[in-house]
Amino acid sequence: MVVLYILIVNGTGREQVEVIDRRESQLEAAERFAKAELGNDLSGHDWWHIHRVDRMAARLAAEEGADAFVCRMAALLHDVADEKLNESKEAGLAKVRDWLRSEQVAEEDSAHVLEIISTMSYNGGQNPPMRTIEGKVVQDADRLDAIGAIAIARAFVYAGWKGHPMHDPHLPPRESMTAEQYRLGKTTAINHFHEKLLKLKDLINTPAAKRIAEERHRYMEEYVNRFYEEWEG
């Protein structure tokens, strides 16, 4: 009986090691895929954005008790599927779905990852709350990269990519808008702070992310106030 018990335990242990090894290999493949897809991006959604979101997602997952594999996989793939970087939202999701299938990611994990990346974007503030703790973690990790010093730099990079001006005193921030208006309407880099970035702190899901967001938000507020002070010369 003792020998049989040891064999069963050892067998289970080997299976667990195999799962861990397979998941690590899949995450490494996801890194390569994201680098290949986004390595030349000039919109602020490049590989280094993915790298930061991945690291933050792993950090938050550990603090919040979320599935680190699902969080990291969704973090690595979320902008590969981004609607603004693909022909359509459906085309982006299909690309990621096909890749997950090619890497033989477990069906349950694949479905969870696809659910997260299809519902996590700001989308003009129109999307419903995330359903799972993993979704909340990944959404927070992505939003934290849109709050603070890096967010300021990304806002101006994105405005330049879209052909938007830095600031226009005669073009006020939009107060409410549809998802389509948010994506396609006329705006400025500074308006983007009021239309999205300065709203994100109050939309953070997890306690761990809220602590980080508070300080980053204050820094961003100080920057915007200083910008207006200097605008008139």
C-alpha positions in Angstrom: 0.0 0.0 0.0 2.8 2.4 0.9 4.6 1.7 -2.4 1.4 2.1 -4.4 0.7 5.5 -2.6 4.2 6.7 -3.5 3.8 5.7 -7.1 0.5 7.6 -7.3 1.9 10.7 -5.7 5.0 10.6 -7.9 2.9 10.1 -11.0 0.7 13.1 -10.0 3.9 15.1 -9.4 5.2 14.3 -12.8 2.0 15.4 -14.4 2.0 18.7 -12.5 5.6 19.3 -13.6 4.6 18.6 -17.2 1.8 21.0 -17.0 4.0 23.7 -15.6 6.7 23.1 -18.2 4.1 23.2 -21.0 2.6 26.5 -19.7 6.0 28.1 -19.4 6.8 27.0 -23.0 3.4 28.5 -24.2 4.1 31.8 -22.4 7.5 32.0 -24.1 5.9 31.3 -27.4 3.3 34.1 -26.6 6.2 36.5 -26.0 7.7 35.7 -29.4 4.3 36.1 -31.1 3.6 39.4 -29.5 7.1 40.7 -30.4 6.6 39.6 -34.0 3.2 41.3 -34.2 3.9 44.5 -32.3 7.7 45.0 -32.4 7.4 47.8 -35.0 4.3 49.4 -33.5 4.4 53.2 -33.3 1.0 53.8 -31.6 2.2 53.2 -28.0 1.0 49.6 -28.1 4.4 48.2 -28.9 6.2 45.2 -27.4 7.5 47.3 -24.4 3.9 48.2 -23.5 3.1 44.4 -23.6 6.2 43.7 -21.5 5.2 46.1 -18.8 1.6 44.9 -18.7 2.8 41.3 -18.5 5.1 42.0 -15.5 2.3 44.0 -13.8 -0.2 41.3 -14.4 2.1 38.7 -12.8 2.6 41.0 -9.8 -1.1 41.7 -9.3 -2.0 38.0 -9.9 0.3 37.0 -7.0 -1.2 39.6 -4.7 -4.8 38.9 -5.6 -4.6 35.1 -5.9 -5.4 34.9 -9.6 -4.3 32.3 -12.1 -1.0 33.7 -13.2 -0.9 31.7 -16.4 -4.2 33.0 -17.7 -3.3 36.6 -16.6 0.0 36.5 -18.3 -1.3 34.9 -21.5 -4.0 37.5 -21.8 -1.6 40.3 -21.0 0.8 39.1 -23.7 -1.9 38.8 -26.3 -4.3 41.6 -25.5 -3.0 44.1 -28.1 -2.4 41.5 -30.8 -6.2 41.4 -31.0 -6.7 45.1 -30.5 -9.4 46.4 -32.9 -7.4 49.6 -33.7 -4.4 47.5 -34.8 -6.4 45.0 -37.0 -9.0 45.2 -39.8 -11.7 44.6 -37.2 -12.2 43.3 -33.7 -13.3 40.0 -35.1 -10.2 39.7 -37.2 -7.9 40.4 -34.2 -9.7 37.9 -32.0 -9.6 35.2 -34.8 -5.8 35.8 -35.1 -5.3 35.1 -31.4 -7.8 32.2 -31.3 -5.9 30.5 -34.2 -2.6 31.0 -32.4 -3.9 29.6 -29.1 -5.1 26.6 -31.0 -1.8 26.1 -32.8 0.0 26.2 -29.5 -2.4 23.6 -28.0 -3.4 25.9 -25.1 -6.1 24.1 -23.0 -9.6 24.9 -24.3 -10.7 26.3 -20.9 -7.7 28.6 -20.6 -8.1 29.7 -24.3 -11.7 30.6 -23.7 -10.9 32.5 -20.6 -8.1 34.4 -22.3 -10.3 35.3 -25.3 -13.1 36.5 -23.0 -10.6 38.8 -21.2 -9.1 40.4 -24.2 -12.4 40.8 -25.9 -13.9 42.8 -23.0 -11.0 44.5 -21.2 -10.6 47.7 -23.3 -11.8 51.1 -22.2 -14.0 51.5 -25.3 -15.2 54.9 -24.4 -16.2 53.6 -21.0 -19.0 51.4 -22.5 -17.8 47.9 -21.6 -19.3 46.1 -18.6 -17.2 45.0 -15.5 -14.9 42.1 -15.9 -16.4 38.8 -14.8 -13.4 37.0 -13.3 -10.5 38.0 -11.0 -8.1 37.2 -13.9 -10.0 39.6 -16.1 -9.8 42.3 -13.4 -6.1 41.8 -12.9 -5.3 42.0 -16.6 -7.5 45.0 -17.1 -5.9 46.7 -14.1 -2.4 45.9 -15.4 -3.2 47.5 -18.8 -4.8 50.5 -17.3 -1.9 51.1 -14.9 0.2 51.6 -18.0 -2.2 54.4 -19.0 -1.7 56.2 -15.6 1.5 58.1 -14.7 4.7 59.0 -16.4 4.7 56.3 -19.1 1.0 57.2 -19.8 2.0 60.8 -20.5 4.5 59.7 -23.1 2.1 57.2 -24.6 -0.6 59.8 -24.9 1.5 62.0 -27.2 2.9 59.1 -29.2 -0.7 57.9 -29.8 -1.9 61.4 -30.8 0.9 61.7 -33.3 0.1 58.3 -34.7 -3.5 59.3 -35.1 -2.6 62.7 -36.6 -4.2 64.6 -33.6 -2.8 67.9 -32.4 -1.1 68.3 -29.1 -3.6 70.8 -27.8 -6.3 73.1 -29.2 -8.0 75.5 -26.7 -10.9 75.8 -29.1 -11.6 72.0 -29.0 -13.0 71.0 -25.6 -12.8 67.5 -24.2 -15.8 65.3 -25.1 -18.0 64.6 -22.1 -19.9 61.6 -23.4 -19.6 59.5 -26.6 -20.3 56.2 -28.2 -17.5 53.7 -28.7 -17.4 54.7 -32.4 -17.1 58.4 -31.5 -14.4 57.6 -29.0 -12.4 55.8 -31.7 -13.0 58.0 -34.7 -13.9 61.5 -33.3 -11.7 64.5 -33.5 -9.7 65.2 -30.3 -6.2 66.2 -29.0 -3.5 64.7 -26.9 -4.4 66.8 -23.9 -8.1 66.1 -24.3 -7.3 62.4 -24.1 -6.3 62.9 -20.5 -9.8 64.2 -19.7 -11.6 61.8 -21.9 -9.9 58.7 -20.6 -6.7 58.8 -18.7 -7.8 60.8 -15.7 -10.9 58.7 -15.3 -9.0 55.4 -15.0 -8.1 55.6 -11.3 -11.7 55.3 -10.3 -12.2 52.3 -12.6 -9.4 50.2 -11.2 -10.7 46.8 -9.9 -8.2 45.3 -7.4 -6.9 46.7 -4.1 -3.3 46.1 -5.2 -3.7 48.1 -8.4 -5.6 50.9 -6.6 -2.6 51.6 -4.4 -0.4 52.0 -7.4 -2.9 54.0 -9.4 -3.3 56.7 -6.6 0.3 57.9 -6.8 0.5 57.7 -10.6 -2.8 59.6 -11.0 -1.4 62.5 -8.8 1.7 62.7 -11.0 -0.5 62.9 -14.1 -2.7 65.5 -12.7 0.3 67.6 -11.8 1.6 67.3 -15.4 -1.7 68.4 -17.0 -1.9 71.4 -14.7 1.7 72.4 -15.5 0.9 72.0 -19.2 -1.9 74.5 -19.0 0.3 76.9 -17.0 3.0 76.9 -19.7 0.7 76.8 -22.7 0.4 80.6 -23.0 4.2 81.1 -22.9 
